[in-house]
Amino acid sequence: MIPVPHILTLSAVLFAIGVAGVLVRRNAIIVFMCVELMLNAVNLAFVGFAYGMQSMVGIMVVFFVLVVAAAEAVVGLAIMLQVFRNRATLNIDEINLLKW
Amino acid sequence: MLVAFYILGILSVLGALAVLLVPNPVYCALSLVASFFAMGAIFILLNQEFVAAIQILVYAGAIMVLFLFVILLLNLRTGEPFAVRWNVRRVVVVAVVLGILSQLVAVFSAPAAKLGPAGDYPIERIMKEGAVQIVGDLLFSQYVLPFEVISVLLMVAVIGAVLLAKRPVEGGPPAGAGSGAAPGPKEGA
């Protein structure tokens, strides 16, 4: 039996790394990867709670989070392709106008 | 089992740290794949083989391959060194992240935190019936409405991605503002 607080602490560490990546990195695609990392850390917390509480609700939430993450990645990368065609950069410090 | 959990946890944290620190986006994506694989193994340790399977198939397989495709397609210059200089923004970032981390760890590991009553799915039942069968039963009985809604969401996302990423057809209406600046090859029509 793995102690539940250890699982949750691992998920908190991964989430914090994801937050740091979103705040520090300047490449939009890497920022996006860090968002995926944060979603995954939350998934780990859900699975840890489901494991500790002997419930399946957390597993169902993980399933839906995963589908939403996939949809978000597809749409976000399409937006990034279009931004790169227009501005020829993915540095999020240079993409600072909503309309150009 | 506990030792395996710690080893896999350290591996996933190392992969995540590489995403944070490595300049090259391709290496970032590959280390994130390694981190996702380690997390999938942790899910297997927690007796959730279905979650582990979709973690590796969807996350490590589909989503990260999509990321790699876009990185290689855009041919980004990799000159984004992780700046060693410490300006005000980076100090604030580190403070914010440490604050979030300490809050989360304090809440999660507080001795007063109780998990509540145990549910209907102890580990023996999951191991006897199989996690895939339990998830399938729940998905098509109790959670059938969210399942249908999420399928509509996926279809909307696919259509939206195609509309967003396609180049405008010549002679047709422009697909997006200002996108006529990039004359693409004739396609579709």
Interface residues (C-beta under 8 A of the other chain):
Chain A: I2 V4 P5 H6 I7 L8 T9 L10 A12 V13 L14 F15 A16 I17 G18 V19 A20 G21 L23 V24 R25 R26 N27 I29 I30 F32 M33 C34 E36 L37 N40 N43 L44 V47 G48 F49 A50 Y51 G52 M53 Q54 S55 M56 V57 I59 M60 V62 F63 F64 L66 V67 V68 A69 A70 A71 E72 A73 V74 V75 L77 A78 I79 M80 L81 Q82 F84 R85 N86 L90 N91 K99 W100
Chain B: M1 L2 F5 G9 S12 V13 A16 L17 V19 L20 P25 C28 A29 L32 S35 F36 M39 I42 F43 L45 L46 N47 Q48 F50 V51 I54 Q55 V58 Y59 A62 I63 L66 F67 V70 I71 L73 L74 L76 E80 F82 R90 V93 V94 V96 V97 L98 I100 L101 L104 V105 F108 S109 A113 L115 G116 P117 A118 G119 D120 Y121 P122 I123 A131 I134 V135 L138 L139 Y143 P146 I150 L153 L154 V156 A157 V158 G160 A161 V162 L164 A165 R167 G176 A177 G178 S179 A181 A182
